[in-house]
Amino acid sequence: MRIFERAGERVEVEIDDRATSPIRAKWDADRECRRLVAEGWVQIGGMREEAASQPALLAALAAQPDDLETLQIYGDSLAERGDPWGQIILIQHALETLPRFGHAERRDAFQREDIRLRFMHATRLWGALGEQIVDEPTQKYAADLVDATWRCGFVRSAHLHGMPEELEMLIAPLASLEITQFLRTLVIEAALWERRTCDALAAQRWPHLEALEIRSPYRDPGDRVLDARWLVPLLAPEITPKLTELCVTVSHSTDGLCFALATNPIGARLRKLTLLDAQLTEEGIAFLGGGSFDSLRSLKITGTGPPNTKRLLSRLAPELSIDLRLGGAGEIDET
């Protein structure tokens, strides 16, 4: 309890234990105390508490990134400091909580304001990516190369596509942004894969990433430009500690990735594994079959590989789709 006095009057401010969350209760009490001080009241008793700090709110969000109440409080705290990101969080929060039917006009107004604010404050949101023009005729910025899905002011999924140099320009800044700290889905689609692009991905931390999709172009059966072994460093627990879904398309040397999945801690938490147009041998299938994939629910594999693969892997997942043709070329060894 905090006690305030003005002109002989006293007001008591308590944290309401009946509030839906302790963070909401503290935030509401802090706002009330701040209002009283602004109106000339003086605190004369009770514990002096600091307002909920941004690090404390972010820590609460890190524990529960989808908690709408904490997201709103965080948006409030930023907006009160004059940070336009706070306005964007609050507008997207309003869109999230708006009833699905009967509010089309309000929804349209919120969406227009959201688009306007995100354009006007692109540098605040995207850092250098928001001010770097990559194509003057089309007025395209580097941030426009990221197909982003937003929720309450944070980018929850991102789809990047382009040449290696374009991807490498995006990856490190993307991982360091405030708006992407709770990124859950990442799709990387390279026109041409090079090892340095995979190294750039593995050089960052993706603490909340749950789904990773690596896409490659497919031109003919011998044109598998992605060496699946390049992806192994991305599976390290300190890089992607929450990854549960992995999709890789058009790769060679896929045996090496299978070995890593079967021997890395990710195997115990992986729920969905998709290897499309993969190049596998009996060794790679044996790695998968011998792994402990206790959480795996969906396994889909296409490409080239040994016969009887479906029978050998039948125990791994309740949802199983195997479509492999016999491969005659063997593994491509490009370490």
C-alpha positions as CSV (number, residue, x, y, z in Angstrom):
1,M,0.0,0.0,0.0
2,R,1.1,3.6,-0.8
3,I,-0.3,6.6,1.0
4,F,-0.6,10.1,-0.5
5,E,-1.5,13.4,1.0
6,R,-2.6,16.7,-0.4
7,A,-4.2,19.6,1.5
8,G,-5.0,17.5,4.5
9,E,-6.6,14.7,2.4
10,R,-5.2,11.2,2.2
11,V,-5.5,8.6,-0.6
12,E,-4.3,5.0,-0.3
13,V,-3.3,3.0,-3.4
14,E,-3.1,-0.8,-3.1
15,I,-2.2,-3.4,-5.6
16,D,-5.5,-5.2,-6.5
17,D,-5.1,-8.9,-5.8
18,R,-8.3,-9.5,-7.7
19,A,-6.8,-8.4,-11.0
20,T,-6.3,-11.0,-13.7
21,S,-2.5,-10.9,-13.4
22,P,0.1,-9.5,-10.9
23,I,1.7,-7.5,-13.7
24,R,-1.7,-5.9,-14.6
25,A,-2.3,-5.1,-10.9
26,K,1.1,-3.5,-10.4
27,W,0.8,-1.6,-13.6
28,D,-2.6,-0.1,-12.7
29,A,-1.4,0.8,-9.3
30,D,1.8,2.5,-10.7
31,R,-0.3,4.5,-13.1
32,E,-2.6,5.7,-10.4
33,C,0.4,6.7,-8.2
34,R,1.9,8.6,-11.2
35,R,-1.5,10.4,-11.8
36,L,-1.7,11.5,-8.1
37,V,1.9,12.8,-8.1
38,A,1.2,14.8,-11.3
39,E,-1.9,16.3,-9.6
40,G,0.2,17.5,-6.6
41,W,-0.3,14.6,-4.2
42,V,2.8,13.7,-2.0
43,Q,3.6,10.2,-0.9
44,I,3.9,10.1,2.9
45,G,3.8,6.4,3.6
46,G,4.0,2.9,2.3
47,M,6.6,1.2,0.2
48,R,8.0,3.2,-2.7
49,E,7.9,0.9,-5.7
50,E,9.4,1.4,-9.0
51,A,7.1,1.3,-12.0
52,A,7.3,-2.0,-14.0
53,S,10.4,-1.6,-16.1
54,Q,10.7,-2.6,-19.7
55,P,13.2,-5.4,-18.9
56,A,10.8,-6.8,-16.3
57,L,7.9,-6.7,-18.9
58,L,10.1,-8.2,-21.6
59,A,11.1,-11.0,-19.1
60,A,7.4,-11.7,-18.5
61,L,6.8,-11.7,-22.3
62,A,9.7,-14.1,-22.8
63,A,8.0,-16.5,-20.5
64,Q,4.6,-16.0,-22.1
65,P,5.0,-14.2,-25.5
66,D,1.2,-14.6,-26.3
67,D,-0.1,-13.0,-23.1
68,L,-2.3,-10.3,-24.4
69,E,-2.5,-8.4,-21.1
70,T,1.3,-8.2,-20.8
71,L,1.6,-7.2,-24.4
72,Q,-0.9,-4.3,-23.8
73,I,1.0,-3.2,-20.7
74,Y,4.3,-3.2,-22.6
75,G,2.7,-1.1,-25.4
76,D,1.4,1.3,-22.8
77,S,4.8,1.7,-21.2
78,L,6.4,2.4,-24.6
79,A,3.6,4.8,-25.7
80,E,3.9,6.8,-22.4
81,R,7.5,7.3,-23.2
82,G,6.7,8.6,-26.6
83,D,7.9,5.5,-28.5
84,P,5.8,5.0,-31.7
85,W,6.4,1.2,-31.4
86,G,4.1,1.4,-28.3
87,Q,1.3,2.8,-30.5
88,I,1.8,0.1,-33.0
89,I,1.6,-2.6,-30.3
90,L,-1.6,-1.1,-28.9
91,I,-3.2,-0.8,-32.3
92,Q,-2.4,-4.4,-33.2
93,H,-3.5,-5.4,-29.8
94,A,-6.8,-3.7,-30.4
95,L,-7.1,-5.5,-33.7
96,E,-6.3,-8.8,-32.0
97,T,-9.0,-8.3,-29.3
98,L,-11.7,-6.7,-31.5
99,P,-14.8,-9.0,-31.9
100,R,-14.6,-10.9,-35.2
101,F,-18.0,-9.7,-36.4
102,G,-19.8,-6.4,-36.4
103,H,-16.8,-4.0,-36.2
104,A,-15.7,-3.8,-39.9
105,E,-15.4,0.0,-39.8
106,R,-13.3,0.1,-36.7
107,R,-11.1,-2.8,-38.0
108,D,-10.5,-0.9,-41.3
109,A,-9.5,2.2,-39.4
110,F,-7.1,0.3,-37.1
111,Q,-5.6,-1.4,-40.1
112,R,-5.0,1.8,-42.0
113,E,-3.4,3.4,-38.9
114,D,-1.3,0.3,-38.4
115,I,0.0,0.5,-42.0
116,R,0.7,4.2,-41.7
117,L,2.6,4.0,-38.4
118,R,4.7,1.0,-39.6
119,F,5.6,3.0,-42.7
120,M,6.3,6.3,-40.9
121,H,8.4,4.6,-38.2
122,A,10.1,1.9,-40.3
123,T,13.5,2.9,-39.0
124,R,12.4,2.6,-35.4
125,L,11.0,-0.9,-36.1
126,W,13.6,-2.3,-38.6
127,G,16.7,-0.3,-37.8
128,A,19.0,0.1,-40.8
129,L,16.7,-2.3,-42.8
130,G,14.0,0.3,-42.6
131,E,16.0,3.1,-44.2
132,Q,18.2,1.2,-46.7
133,I,16.7,1.7,-50.2
134,V,17.4,-1.4,-52.4
135,D,15.4,-0.4,-55.4
136,E,14.7,3.3,-56.1
137,P,12.3,2.9,-59.1
138,T,9.9,0.7,-56.9
139,Q,10.8,2.6,-53.7
140,K,11.7,-0.7,-52.1
141,Y,13.5,-0.8,-48.8
142,A,15.6,-3.7,-47.3
143,A,12.8,-4.3,-44.8
144,D,10.4,-4.9,-47.8
145,L,12.5,-8.0,-48.6
146,V,11.1,-9.6,-45.4
147,D,7.6,-11.0,-45.7
148,A,6.5,-10.5,-42.1
149,T,3.5,-11.6,-40.1
150,W,2.8,-9.4,-37.1
151,R,1.1,-9.9,-33.8
152,C,0.7,-7.2,-31.2
153,G,3.8,-5.3,-32.4
154,F,6.1,-8.2,-32.8
155,V,7.0,-10.1,-36.0
156,R,6.0,-13.8,-35.4
157,S,6.9,-15.2,-38.8
158,A,9.3,-14.0,-41.5
159,H,9.9,-15.2,-45.0
160,L,13.2,-14.2,-46.7
161,H,14.0,-14.9,-50.3
162,G,16.7,-13.9,-52.7
163,M,20.4,-14.4,-53.7
164,P,23.0,-15.2,-51.0
165,E,24.2,-11.7,-50.7
166,E,20.7,-10.4,-50.2
167,L,20.0,-13.0,-47.5
168,E,23.2,-12.3,-45.7
169,M,22.4,-8.6,-45.7
170,L,19.1,-9.4,-43.9
171,I,19.9,-12.3,-41.5
172,A,22.0,-10.6,-38.9
173,P,20.0,-7.4,-38.6
174,L,16.8,-9.4,-38.5
175,A,17.9,-11.5,-35.6
176,S,18.9,-8.5,-33.5
177,L,15.7,-6.5,-33.8
178,E,13.4,-5.9,-30.9
179,I,10.4,-6.7,-33.1
180,T,11.7,-10.1,-33.9
181,Q,12.8,-11.3,-30.5
182,F,9.8,-13.6,-30.3
183,L,10.1,-14.9,-33.9
184,R,8.5,-18.3,-34.2
185,T,8.6,-19.2,-37.8
186,L,11.4,-18.5,-40.3
187,V,11.3,-19.4,-44.0
188,I,14.5,-19.0,-46.0
189,E,14.2,-19.4,-49.8
190,A,17.5,-19.0,-51.6
191,A,17.8,-18.6,-55.3
192,L,21.2,-20.2,-54.9
193,W,22.5,-21.8,-51.7
194,E,26.0,-21.2,-50.5
195,R,27.6,-22.4,-47.2
196,R,28.1,-18.9,-46.0
197,T,24.4,-18.3,-45.9
198,C,23.9,-21.2,-43.6
199,D,26.8,-20.0,-41.5
200,A,25.2,-16.6,-41.2
201,L,22.0,-18.2,-39.9
202,A,23.9,-20.3,-37.4
203,A,25.9,-17.3,-36.2
204,Q,22.7,-15.8,-34.7
205,R,20.5,-16.8,-31.8
206,W,16.9,-17.7,-32.5
207,P,15.6,-18.3,-28.9
208,H,11.9,-18.6,-29.7
209,L,12.0,-20.2,-33.1
210,E,9.7,-23.2,-33.4
211,A,9.5,-23.8,-37.2
212,L,12.3,-23.5,-39.7
213,E,11.9,-24.0,-43.5
214,I,14.8,-24.1,-45.9
215,R,13.7,-23.9,-49.5
216,S,15.8,-24.4,-52.6
217,P,15.1,-24.1,-56.3
218,Y,14.7,-27.3,-58.2
219,R,15.8,-27.4,-61.9
220,D,16.7,-31.0,-62.7
221,P,17.4,-34.2,-60.7
222,G,21.2,-33.5,-60.5
223,D,20.8,-29.9,-59.4
224,R,20.7,-30.1,-55.6
225,V,22.6,-27.0,-54.6
226,L,22.0,-27.2,-50.8
227,D,24.3,-29.5,-48.9
228,A,22.1,-30.5,-46.0
229,R,25.1,-30.8,-43.7
230,W,25.5,-27.0,-43.8
231,L,22.4,-26.8,-41.7
232,V,23.7,-28.9,-38.8
233,P,25.1,-26.0,-36.7
234,L,21.6,-24.5,-36.7
235,L,20.4,-27.4,-34.6
236,A,22.6,-26.6,-31.7
237,P,20.6,-26.0,-28.4
238,E,22.1,-22.6,-27.9
239,I,21.0,-21.5,-31.4
240,T,17.5,-22.9,-31.7
241,P,16.5,-24.2,-28.3
242,K,12.8,-24.4,-29.1
243,L,12.8,-25.7,-32.7
244,T,10.2,-28.4,-33.1
245,E,9.5,-28.3,-36.9
246,L,12.0,-28.6,-39.7
247,C,11.4,-28.6,-43.4
248,V,14.3,-28.9,-46.0
249,T,13.7,-29.0,-49.7
250,V,16.0,-30.1,-52.5
251,S,19.2,-31.1,-50.7
252,H,22.1,-33.5,-51.3
253,S,24.2,-35.2,-48.6
254,T,21.0,-35.5,-46.5
255,D,22.5,-38.4,-44.6
256,G,24.6,-35.9,-42.6
257,L,21.6,-34.0,-41.5
258,C,19.8,-37.2,-40.5
259,F,22.8,-38.2,-38.4
260,A,22.7,-34.8,-36.6
261,L,18.9,-35.1,-36.0
262,A,19.3,-38.5,-34.5
263,T,22.2,-37.6,-32.2
264,N,21.4,-34.0,-31.3
265,P,19.0,-32.9,-28.4
266,I,16.6,-31.6,-31.0
267,G,15.6,-35.2,-31.8
268,A,13.8,-35.5,-28.5
269,R,11.6,-32.4,-29.1
270,L,11.1,-32.5,-32.9
271,R,7.4,-32.8,-33.7
272,K,7.5,-32.4,-37.5
273,L,10.2,-33.3,-40.0
274,T,9.8,-32.8,-43.7
275,L,12.6,-33.7,-46.2
276,L,11.5,-33.0,-49.8
277,D,13.6,-34.0,-52.8
278,A,16.2,-35.3,-50.4
279,Q,19.2,-37.5,-51.4
280,L,19.4,-40.4,-48.9
281,T,21.2,-43.7,-48.6
282,E,20.8,-46.7,-46.4
283,E,23.1,-45.1,-43.9
284,G,20.9,-42.0,-43.6
285,I,17.7,-44.1,-43.2
286,A,19.5,-46.1,-40.5
287,F,20.4,-42.9,-38.6
288,L,16.8,-41.9,-38.6
289,G,15.5,-45.3,-37.7
290,G,17.9,-45.6,-34.8
291,G,17.1,-42.1,-33.4
292,S,15.0,-41.4,-30.3
293,F,12.3,-39.1,-31.8
294,D,9.9,-39.4,-28.9
295,S,7.8,-36.3,-29.8
296,L,7.7,-36.8,-33.6
297,R,4.2,-36.7,-35.0
298,S,4.7,-36.1,-38.7
299,L,7.4,-37.4,-41.0
300,K,7.4,-36.8,-44.7
301,I,10.3,-37.7,-47.0
302,T,10.5,-37.6,-50.8
303,G,13.5,-37.8,-53.2
304,T,15.9,-40.6,-53.8
305,G,16.8,-43.4,-51.3
306,P,16.8,-47.1,-50.6
307,P,13.9,-49.5,-50.8
308,N,11.8,-50.5,-47.8
309,T,12.4,-47.1,-46.2
310,K,8.7,-46.8,-45.2
311,R,8.9,-50.1,-43.3
312,L,12.2,-49.2,-41.6
313,L,10.8,-45.8,-40.4
314,S,7.2,-46.9,-39.7
315,R,7.6,-46.6,-35.9
316,L,8.9,-43.0,-35.9
317,A,5.6,-41.0,-36.4
318,P,1.9,-41.6,-36.5
319,E,1.7,-39.4,-39.7
320,L,4.1,-41.0,-42.1
321,S,4.5,-40.2,-45.8
322,I,7.5,-41.8,-47.7
323,D,7.9,-41.5,-51.4
324,L,11.5,-42.3,-52.5
325,R,12.7,-43.5,-55.8
326,L,15.9,-45.5,-56.1
327,G,19.0,-43.2,-56.5
328,G,21.8,-44.3,-58.7
329,A,24.2,-41.4,-58.3
330,G,25.0,-41.9,-54.6
331,E,26.0,-39.1,-52.3
332,I,27.6,-35.9,-53.5
333,D,30.6,-35.2,-51.3
334,E,31.1,-31.5,-51.2
335,T,32.4,-30.7,-47.7
